[in-house]
Structure formats: C-alpha cells, structure tokens
Amino acid sequence: MSPYFKGYFFACLGTLAMSNVYIFSKAALLEMGLIEFGFCWYGMAIIWNLLYALP
C-alpha cells in the first residue's frame, strides 16, 4: 500500500471516528442529564486511558 493511499485512508478513518463520537455523544446527552453524561463520559475516558497506560 502506497504512503499516499495510506494517508488518505487514515484521514478518512479518523473523520468517520470523530463524527461517530459526536453523533453518539449527542444521542446520549439527549437521554440523560448533563451531570450524569459528563460523569459517564469522562469516567469512561479515565478508565480507557488507565487501561491503555498499563504495561
């Protein structure tokens, strides 16, 4: 796979991933309150980052 194609592929993949995060976070925010959403959202982010950082 050429670096040119790989660059466009990863750019498109990143765009799709970010749009999914935006769409699903907006959908979740409509289902629960702001405080509860923030707690769940940032709680999951902390857990995800801790799991990633473990050796």
CHARMM internal coordinates of N, CA and C (Angstrom, degrees):
IC EDIT
DIST 1 N 1 CA 1.4417
DIST 1 CA 1 C 1.5353
ANGL 1 N 1 CA 1 C 107.90
DIST 1 C 2 N 1.3125
ANGL 1 CA 1 C 2 N 116.24
DIHE 1 N 1 CA 1 C 2 N 130.93
DIST 2 N 2 CA 1.4636
ANGL 1 C 2 N 2 CA 119.92
DIHE 1 CA 1 C 2 N 2 CA -177.29
DIST 2 CA 2 C 1.5323
ANGL 2 N 2 CA 2 C 110.65
DIHE 1 C 2 N 2 CA 2 C -74.45
DIST 2 C 3 N 1.3222
ANGL 2 CA 2 C 3 N 116.92
DIHE 2 N 2 CA 2 C 3 N 151.82
DIST 3 N 3 CA 1.4692
ANGL 2 C 3 N 3 CA 119.80
DIHE 2 CA 2 C 3 N 3 CA 178.31
DIST 3 CA 3 C 1.5349
ANGL 3 N 3 CA 3 C 112.20
DIHE 2 C 3 N 3 CA 3 C -60.83
DIST 3 C 4 N 1.3243
ANGL 3 CA 3 C 4 N 116.92
DIHE 3 N 3 CA 3 C 4 N -32.28
DIST 4 N 4 CA 1.4655
ANGL 3 C 4 N 4 CA 121.71
DIHE 3 CA 3 C 4 N 4 CA 178.31
DIST 4 CA 4 C 1.5258
ANGL 4 N 4 CA 4 C 110.52
DIHE 3 C 4 N 4 CA 4 C -61.92
DIST 4 C 5 N 1.3273
ANGL 4 CA 4 C 5 N 116.61
DIHE 4 N 4 CA 4 C 5 N -49.56
DIST 5 N 5 CA 1.4635
ANGL 4 C 5 N 5 CA 121.26
DIHE 4 CA 4 C 5 N 5 CA 179.20
DIST 5 CA 5 C 1.5235
ANGL 5 N 5 CA 5 C 110.88
DIHE 4 C 5 N 5 CA 5 C -66.00
DIST 5 C 6 N 1.3322
ANGL 5 CA 5 C 6 N 116.62
DIHE 5 N 5 CA 5 C 6 N -41.88
DIST 6 N 6 CA 1.4563
ANGL 5 C 6 N 6 CA 120.92
DIHE 5 CA 5 C 6 N 6 CA -179.08
DIST 6 CA 6 C 1.5338
ANGL 6 N 6 CA 6 C 110.87
DIHE 5 C 6 N 6 CA 6 C -61.78
DIST 6 C 7 N 1.3193
ANGL 6 CA 6 C 7 N 116.97
DIHE 6 N 6 CA 6 C 7 N -38.45
DIST 7 N 7 CA 1.4636
ANGL 6 C 7 N 7 CA 120.81
DIHE 6 CA 6 C 7 N 7 CA 178.20
DIST 7 CA 7 C 1.5165
ANGL 7 N 7 CA 7 C 111.92
DIHE 6 C 7 N 7 CA 7 C -63.15
DIST 7 C 8 N 1.3350
ANGL 7 CA 7 C 8 N 116.49
DIHE 7 N 7 CA 7 C 8 N -46.47
DIST 8 N 8 CA 1.4633
ANGL 7 C 8 N 8 CA 119.71
DIHE 7 CA 7 C 8 N 8 CA 178.31
DIST 8 CA 8 C 1.5262
ANGL 8 N 8 CA 8 C 111.37
DIHE 7 C 8 N 8 CA 8 C -65.81
DIST 8 C 9 N 1.3114
ANGL 8 CA 8 C 9 N 116.92
DIHE 8 N 8 CA 8 C 9 N -37.96
DIST 9 N 9 CA 1.4620
ANGL 8 C 9 N 9 CA 120.85
DIHE 8 CA 8 C 9 N 9 CA 179.49
DIST 9 CA 9 C 1.5233
ANGL 9 N 9 CA 9 C 111.05
DIHE 8 C 9 N 9 CA 9 C -61.77
DIST 9 C 10 N 1.3352
ANGL 9 CA 9 C 10 N 117.02
DIHE 9 N 9 CA 9 C 10 N -48.03
DIST 10 N 10 CA 1.4578
ANGL 9 C 10 N 10 CA 120.18
DIHE 9 CA 9 C 10 N 10 CA -179.51
DIST 10 CA 10 C 1.5247
ANGL 10 N 10 CA 10 C 111.92
DIHE 9 C 10 N 10 CA 10 C -69.16
DIST 10 C 11 N 1.3244
ANGL 10 CA 10 C 11 N 117.95
DIHE 10 N 10 CA 10 C 11 N -32.41
DIST 11 N 11 CA 1.4684
ANGL 10 C 11 N 11 CA 120.41
DIHE 10 CA 10 C 11 N 11 CA 176.01
DIST 11 CA 11 C 1.5235
ANGL 11 N 11 CA 11 C 110.69
DIHE 10 C 11 N 11 CA 11 C -65.10
DIST 11 C 12 N 1.3209
ANGL 11 CA 11 C 12 N 117.20
DIHE 11 N 11 CA 11 C 12 N -43.43
DIST 12 N 12 CA 1.4729
ANGL 11 C 12 N 12 CA 120.89
DIHE 11 CA 11 C 12 N 12 CA 178.21
DIST 12 CA 12 C 1.5237
ANGL 12 N 12 CA 12 C 110.92
DIHE 11 C 12 N 12 CA 12 C -67.44
DIST 12 C 13 N 1.3140
ANGL 12 CA 12 C 13 N 117.23
DIHE 12 N 12 CA 12 C 13 N -40.08
DIST 13 N 13 CA 1.4601
ANGL 12 C 13 N 13 CA 121.25
DIHE 12 CA 12 C 13 N 13 CA 178.32
DIST 13 CA 13 C 1.5291
ANGL 13 N 13 CA 13 C 110.86
DIHE 12 C 13 N 13 CA 13 C -63.27
DIST 13 C 14 N 1.3081
ANGL 13 CA 13 C 14 N 117.31
DIHE 13 N 13 CA 13 C 14 N -42.29
DIST 14 N 14 CA 1.4634
ANGL 13 C 14 N 14 CA 121.11
DIHE 13 CA 13 C 14 N 14 CA 177.58
DIST 14 CA 14 C 1.5162
ANGL 14 N 14 CA 14 C 112.11
DIHE 13 C 14 N 14 CA 14 C -64.71
DIST 14 C 15 N 1.3350
ANGL 14 CA 14 C 15 N 116.63
DIHE 14 N 14 CA 14 C 15 N -38.53
DIST 15 N 15 CA 1.4625
ANGL 14 C 15 N 15 CA 120.68
DIHE 14 CA 14 C 15 N 15 CA 177.60
DIST 15 CA 15 C 1.5179
ANGL 15 N 15 CA 15 C 111.12
DIHE 14 C 15 N 15 CA 15 C -64.13
DIST 15 C 16 N 1.3160
ANGL 15 CA 15 C 16 N 117.38
DIHE 15 N 15 CA 15 C 16 N -43.52
DIST 16 N 16 CA 1.4664
ANGL 15 C 16 N 16 CA 120.89
DIHE 15 CA 15 C 16 N 16 CA 177.66
DIST 16 CA 16 C 1.5262
ANGL 16 N 16 CA 16 C 111.61
DIHE 15 C 16 N 16 CA 16 C -64.47
DIST 16 C 17 N 1.3139
ANGL 16 CA 16 C 17 N 116.79
DIHE 16 N 16 CA 16 C 17 N -40.24
DIST 17 N 17 CA 1.4634
ANGL 16 C 17 N 17 CA 120.28
DIHE 16 CA 16 C 17 N 17 CA -179.97
DIST 17 CA 17 C 1.5244
ANGL 17 N 17 CA 17 C 110.89
DIHE 16 C 17 N 17 CA 17 C -64.48
DIST 17 C 18 N 1.3264
ANGL 17 CA 17 C 18 N 117.24
DIHE 17 N 17 CA 17 C 18 N -43.97
DIST 18 N 18 CA 1.4622
ANGL 17 C 18 N 18 CA 119.80
DIHE 17 CA 17 C 18 N 18 CA -179.88
DIST 18 CA 18 C 1.5190
ANGL 18 N 18 CA 18 C 111.92
DIHE 17 C 18 N 18 CA 18 C -67.82
DIST 18 C 19 N 1.3232
ANGL 18 CA 18 C 19 N 117.77
DIHE 18 N 18 CA 18 C 19 N -36.51
DIST 19 N 19 CA 1.4649
ANGL 18 C 19 N 19 CA 119.10
DIHE 18 CA 18 C 19 N 19 CA 178.15
DIST 19 CA 19 C 1.5263
ANGL 19 N 19 CA 19 C 110.60
DIHE 18 C 19 N 19 CA 19 C -68.70
DIST 19 C 20 N 1.3287
ANGL 19 CA 19 C 20 N 117.90
DIHE 19 N 19 CA 19 C 20 N -34.71
DIST 20 N 20 CA 1.4674
ANGL 19 C 20 N 20 CA 120.67
DIHE 19 CA 19 C 20 N 20 CA 175.12
DIST 20 CA 20 C 1.5217
ANGL 20 N 20 CA 20 C 111.42
DIHE 19 C 20 N 20 CA 20 C -64.25
DIST 20 C 21 N 1.3207
ANGL 20 CA 20 C 21 N 116.92
DIHE 20 N 20 CA 20 C 21 N -41.93
DIST 21 N 21 CA 1.4626
ANGL 20 C 21 N 21 CA 120.41
DIHE 20 CA 20 C 21 N 21 CA 177.88
DIST 21 CA 21 C 1.5229
ANGL 21 N 21 CA 21 C 109.66
DIHE 20 C 21 N 21 CA 21 C -60.76
DIST 21 C 22 N 1.3174
ANGL 21 CA 21 C 22 N 117.44
DIHE 21 N 21 CA 21 C 22 N -44.23
DIST 22 N 22 CA 1.4633
ANGL 21 C 22 N 22 CA 121.09
DIHE 21 CA 21 C 22 N 22 CA -179.24
DIST 22 CA 22 C 1.5252
ANGL 22 N 22 CA 22 C 111.23
DIHE 21 C 22 N 22 CA 22 C -64.27
DIST 22 C 23 N 1.3176
ANGL 22 CA 22 C 23 N 117.13
DIHE 22 N 22 CA 22 C 23 N -47.69
DIST 23 N 23 CA 1.4662
ANGL 22 C 23 N 23 CA 121.24
DIHE 22 CA 22 C 23 N 23 CA -176.85
DIST 23 CA 23 C 1.5257
ANGL 23 N 23 CA 23 C 111.15
DIHE 22 C 23 N 23 CA 23 C -64.44
DIST 23 C 24 N 1.3229
ANGL 23 CA 23 C 24 N 117.52
DIHE 23 N 23 CA 23 C 24 N -47.51
DIST 24 N 24 CA 1.4617
ANGL 23 C 24 N 24 CA 119.78
DIHE 23 CA 23 C 24 N 24 CA -177.04
DIST 24 CA 24 C 1.5227
ANGL 24 N 24 CA 24 C 112.61
DIHE 23 C 24 N 24 CA 24 C -73.36
DIST 24 C 25 N 1.3304
ANGL 24 CA 24 C 25 N 117.99
DIHE 24 N 24 CA 24 C 25 N -29.59
DIST 25 N 25 CA 1.4628
ANGL 24 C 25 N 25 CA 118.29
DIHE 24 CA 24 C 25 N 25 CA 175.53
DIST 25 CA 25 C 1.5179
ANGL 25 N 25 CA 25 C 110.48
DIHE 24 C 25 N 25 CA 25 C -70.76
DIST 25 C 26 N 1.3244
ANGL 25 CA 25 C 26 N 118.33
DIHE 25 N 25 CA 25 C 26 N -36.64
DIST 26 N 26 CA 1.4676
ANGL 25 C 26 N 26 CA 120.79
DIHE 25 CA 25 C 26 N 26 CA 175.49
DIST 26 CA 26 C 1.5223
ANGL 26 N 26 CA 26 C 110.77
DIHE 25 C 26 N 26 CA 26 C -65.64
DIST 26 C 27 N 1.3158
ANGL 26 CA 26 C 27 N 117.82
DIHE 26 N 26 CA 26 C 27 N -40.27
DIST 27 N 27 CA 1.4639
ANGL 26 C 27 N 27 CA 121.04
DIHE 26 CA 26 C 27 N 27 CA 178.30
DIST 27 CA 27 C 1.5278
ANGL 27 N 27 CA 27 C 110.73
DIHE 26 C 27 N 27 CA 27 C -65.05
DIST 27 C 28 N 1.3263
ANGL 27 CA 27 C 28 N 117.42
DIHE 27 N 27 CA 27 C 28 N -40.94
DIST 28 N 28 CA 1.4626
ANGL 27 C 28 N 28 CA 120.55
DIHE 27 CA 27 C 28 N 28 CA 178.84
DIST 28 CA 28 C 1.5221
ANGL 28 N 28 CA 28 C 110.70
DIHE 27 C 28 N 28 CA 28 C -67.93
DIST 28 C 29 N 1.3252
ANGL 28 CA 28 C 29 N 117.05
DIHE 28 N 28 CA 28 C 29 N -36.64
DIST 29 N 29 CA 1.4613
ANGL 28 C 29 N 29 CA 120.71
DIHE 28 CA 28 C 29 N 29 CA 179.95
DIST 29 CA 29 C 1.5196
ANGL 29 N 29 CA 29 C 111.56
DIHE 28 C 29 N 29 CA 29 C -65.79
DIST 29 C 30 N 1.3247
ANGL 29 CA 29 C 30 N 117.45
DIHE 29 N 29 CA 29 C 30 N -29.73
DIST 30 N 30 CA 1.4632
ANGL 29 C 30 N 30 CA 120.51
DIHE 29 CA 29 C 30 N 30 CA 177.15
DIST 30 CA 30 C 1.5259
ANGL 30 N 30 CA 30 C 111.67
DIHE 29 C 30 N 30 CA 30 C -72.73
DIST 30 C 31 N 1.3229
ANGL 30 CA 30 C 31 N 117.39
DIHE 30 N 30 CA 30 C 31 N -24.08
DIST 31 N 31 CA 1.4619
ANGL 30 C 31 N 31 CA 121.63
DIHE 30 CA 30 C 31 N 31 CA -176.91
DIST 31 CA 31 C 1.5250
ANGL 31 N 31 CA 31 C 113.70
DIHE 30 C 31 N 31 CA 31 C -88.53
DIST 31 C 32 N 1.3315
ANGL 31 CA 31 C 32 N 118.28
DIHE 31 N 31 CA 31 C 32 N -18.78
DIST 32 N 32 CA 1.4641
ANGL 31 C 32 N 32 CA 120.88
DIHE 31 CA 31 C 32 N 32 CA -177.29
DIST 32 CA 32 C 1.5167
ANGL 32 N 32 CA 32 C 109.71
DIHE 31 C 32 N 32 CA 32 C -140.94
DIST 32 C 33 N 1.3173
ANGL 32 CA 32 C 33 N 115.74
DIHE 32 N 32 CA 32 C 33 N 169.63
DIST 33 N 33 CA 1.4490
ANGL 32 C 33 N 33 CA 121.24
DIHE 32 CA 32 C 33 N 33 CA 179.98
DIST 33 CA 33 C 1.5221
ANGL 33 N 33 CA 33 C 112.15
DIHE 32 C 33 N 33 CA 33 C -72.84
DIST 33 C 34 N 1.3233
ANGL 33 CA 33 C 34 N 115.13
DIHE 33 N 33 CA 33 C 34 N 165.64
DIST 34 N 34 CA 1.4604
ANGL 33 C 34 N 34 CA 120.90
DIHE 33 CA 33 C 34 N 34 CA -176.72
DIST 34 CA 34 C 1.5288
ANGL 34 N 34 CA 34 C 112.17
DIHE 33 C 34 N 34 CA 34 C -64.07
DIST 34 C 35 N 1.3202
ANGL 34 CA 34 C 35 N 117.20
DIHE 34 N 34 CA 34 C 35 N -42.93
DIST 35 N 35 CA 1.4705
ANGL 34 C 35 N 35 CA 120.54
DIHE 34 CA 34 C 35 N 35 CA -179.20
DIST 35 CA 35 C 1.5242
ANGL 35 N 35 CA 35 C 110.80
DIHE 34 C 35 N 35 CA 35 C -64.87
DIST 35 C 36 N 1.3178
ANGL 35 CA 35 C 36 N 116.43
DIHE 35 N 35 CA 35 C 36 N -46.11
DIST 36 N 36 CA 1.4700
ANGL 35 C 36 N 36 CA 120.86
DIHE 35 CA 35 C 36 N 36 CA 179.61
DIST 36 CA 36 C 1.5243
ANGL 36 N 36 CA 36 C 110.70
DIHE 35 C 36 N 36 CA 36 C -63.89
DIST 36 C 37 N 1.3257
ANGL 36 CA 36 C 37 N 116.45
DIHE 36 N 36 CA 36 C 37 N -41.61
DIST 37 N 37 CA 1.4571
ANGL 36 C 37 N 37 CA 120.59
DIHE 36 CA 36 C 37 N 37 CA 178.40
DIST 37 CA 37 C 1.5246
ANGL 37 N 37 CA 37 C 110.96
DIHE 36 C 37 N 37 CA 37 C -62.29
DIST 37 C 38 N 1.3308
ANGL 37 CA 37 C 38 N 116.59
DIHE 37 N 37 CA 37 C 38 N -46.37
DIST 38 N 38 CA 1.4626
ANGL 37 C 38 N 38 CA 120.28
DIHE 37 CA 37 C 38 N 38 CA 179.98
DIST 38 CA 38 C 1.5135
ANGL 38 N 38 CA 38 C 112.27
DIHE 37 C 38 N 38 CA 38 C -61.85
DIST 38 C 39 N 1.3349
ANGL 38 CA 38 C 39 N 116.10
DIHE 38 N 38 CA 38 C 39 N -40.95
DIST 39 N 39 CA 1.4644
ANGL 38 C 39 N 39 CA 119.98
DIHE 38 CA 38 C 39 N 39 CA 178.33
DIST 39 CA 39 C 1.5240
ANGL 39 N 39 CA 39 C 110.85
DIHE 38 C 39 N 39 CA 39 C -62.33
DIST 39 C 40 N 1.3265
ANGL 39 CA 39 C 40 N 116.93
DIHE 39 N 39 CA 39 C 40 N -47.52
DIST 40 N 40 CA 1.4736
ANGL 39 C 40 N 40 CA 120.99
DIHE 39 CA 39 C 40 N 40 CA -179.99
DIST 40 CA 40 C 1.5243
ANGL 40 N 40 CA 40 C 111.13
DIHE 39 C 40 N 40 CA 40 C -65.71
DIST 40 C 41 N 1.3292
ANGL 40 CA 40 C 41 N 116.80
DIHE 40 N 40 CA 40 C 41 N -45.04
DIST 41 N 41 CA 1.4613
ANGL 40 C 41 N 41 CA 121.96
DIHE 40 CA 40 C 41 N 41 CA -176.06
DIST 41 CA 41 C 1.5251
ANGL 41 N 41 CA 41 C 111.00
DIHE 40 C 41 N 41 CA 41 C -62.20
DIST 41 C 42 N 1.3332
ANGL 41 CA 41 C 42 N 116.48
DIHE 41 N 41 CA 41 C 42 N -52.31
DIST 42 N 42 CA 1.4568
ANGL 41 C 42 N 42 CA 119.44
DIHE 41 CA 41 C 42 N 42 CA -177.23
DIST 42 CA 42 C 1.5242
ANGL 42 N 42 CA 42 C 111.89
DIHE 41 C 42 N 42 CA 42 C -77.45
DIST 42 C 43 N 1.3238
ANGL 42 CA 42 C 43 N 117.29
DIHE 42 N 42 CA 42 C 43 N -27.31
DIST 43 N 43 CA 1.4607
ANGL 42 C 43 N 43 CA 119.94
DIHE 42 CA 42 C 43 N 43 CA 174.08
DIST 43 CA 43 C 1.5203
ANGL 43 N 43 CA 43 C 111.46
DIHE 42 C 43 N 43 CA 43 C -63.76
DIST 43 C 44 N 1.3199
ANGL 43 CA 43 C 44 N 116.10
DIHE 43 N 43 CA 43 C 44 N -44.80
DIST 44 N 44 CA 1.4697
ANGL 43 C 44 N 44 CA 119.47
DIHE 43 CA 43 C 44 N 44 CA 177.84
DIST 44 CA 44 C 1.5284
ANGL 44 N 44 CA 44 C 110.99
DIHE 43 C 44 N 44 CA 44 C -66.26
DIST 44 C 45 N 1.3235
ANGL 44 CA 44 C 45 N 117.23
DIHE 44 N 44 CA 44 C 45 N -35.19
DIST 45 N 45 CA 1.4678
ANGL 44 C 45 N 45 CA 120.09
DIHE 44 CA 44 C 45 N 45 CA 178.04
DIST 45 CA 45 C 1.5259
ANGL 45 N 45 CA 45 C 110.86
DIHE 44 C 45 N 45 CA 45 C -64.72
DIST 45 C 46 N 1.3229
ANGL 45 CA 45 C 46 N 116.77
DIHE 45 N 45 CA 45 C 46 N -41.68
DIST 46 N 46 CA 1.4664
ANGL 45 C 46 N 46 CA 120.04
DIHE 45 CA 45 C 46 N 46 CA 178.71
DIST 46 CA 46 C 1.5250
ANGL 46 N 46 CA 46 C 110.56
DIHE 45 C 46 N 46 CA 46 C -64.65
DIST 46 C 47 N 1.3220
ANGL 46 CA 46 C 47 N 116.75
DIHE 46 N 46 CA 46 C 47 N -45.04
DIST 47 N 47 CA 1.4693
ANGL 46 C 47 N 47 CA 120.31
DIHE 46 CA 46 C 47 N 47 CA 178.81
DIST 47 CA 47 C 1.5256
ANGL 47 N 47 CA 47 C 110.67
DIHE 46 C 47 N 47 CA 47 C -61.20
DIST 47 C 48 N 1.3304
ANGL 47 CA 47 C 48 N 116.78
DIHE 47 N 47 CA 47 C 48 N -45.71
DIST 48 N 48 CA 1.4608
ANGL 47 C 48 N 48 CA 121.30
DIHE 47 CA 47 C 48 N 48 CA -179.81
DIST 48 CA 48 C 1.5287
ANGL 48 N 48 CA 48 C 110.95
DIHE 47 C 48 N 48 CA 48 C -60.25
DIST 48 C 49 N 1.3362
ANGL 48 CA 48 C 49 N 117.12
DIHE 48 N 48 CA 48 C 49 N -44.51
DIST 49 N 49 CA 1.4610
ANGL 48 C 49 N 49 CA 120.58
DIHE 48 CA 48 C 49 N 49 CA -179.69
DIST 49 CA 49 C 1.5210
ANGL 49 N 49 CA 49 C 111.96
DIHE 48 C 49 N 49 CA 49 C -68.47
DIST 49 C 50 N 1.3300
ANGL 49 CA 49 C 50 N 117.78
DIHE 49 N 49 CA 49 C 50 N -36.28
DIST 50 N 50 CA 1.4630
ANGL 49 C 50 N 50 CA 119.90
DIHE 49 CA 49 C 50 N 50 CA 176.98
DIST 50 CA 50 C 1.5247
ANGL 50 N 50 CA 50 C 111.14
DIHE 49 C 50 N 50 CA 50 C -65.65
DIST 50 C 51 N 1.3218
ANGL 50 CA 50 C 51 N 116.84
DIHE 50 N 50 CA 50 C 51 N -42.11
DIST 51 N 51 CA 1.4673
ANGL 50 C 51 N 51 CA 119.63
DIHE 50 CA 50 C 51 N 51 CA 177.55
DIST 51 CA 51 C 1.5229
ANGL 51 N 51 CA 51 C 111.35
DIHE 50 C 51 N 51 CA 51 C -64.24
DIST 51 C 52 N 1.3158
ANGL 51 CA 51 C 52 N 116.46
DIHE 51 N 51 CA 51 C 52 N -36.28
DIST 52 N 52 CA 1.4629
ANGL 51 C 52 N 52 CA 120.68
DIHE 51 CA 51 C 52 N 52 CA 179.00
DIST 52 CA 52 C 1.5298
ANGL 52 N 52 CA 52 C 111.03
DIHE 51 C 52 N 52 CA 52 C -69.23
DIST 52 C 53 N 1.3329
ANGL 52 CA 52 C 53 N 116.36
DIHE 52 N 52 CA 52 C 53 N -34.84
DIST 53 N 53 CA 1.4620
ANGL 52 C 53 N 53 CA 120.57
DIHE 52 CA 52 C 53 N 53 CA -175.71
DIST 53 CA 53 C 1.5262
ANGL 53 N 53 CA 53 C 113.14
DIHE 52 C 53 N 53 CA 53 C -80.76
DIST 53 C 54 N 1.3325
ANGL 53 CA 53 C 54 N 117.73
DIHE 53 N 53 CA 53 C 54 N -17.54
DIST 54 N 54 CA 1.4611
ANGL 53 C 54 N 54 CA 119.45
DIHE 53 CA 53 C 54 N 54 CA -179.91
DIST 54 CA 54 C 1.5283
ANGL 54 N 54 CA 54 C 110.65
DIHE 53 C 54 N 54 CA 54 C -66.06
DIST 54 C 55 N 1.3305
ANGL 54 CA 54 C 55 N 116.33
DIHE 54 N 54 CA 54 C 55 N 141.80
DIST 55 N 55 CA 1.4769
ANGL 54 C 55 N 55 CA 118.18
DIHE 54 CA 54 C 55 N 55 CA -179.28
DIST 55 CA 55 C 1.5150
ANGL 55 N 55 CA 55 C 113.03
DIHE 54 C 55 N 55 CA 55 C -71.56
END
COOR INIT
IC SEED 1 N 1 CA 1 C
IC BUILD
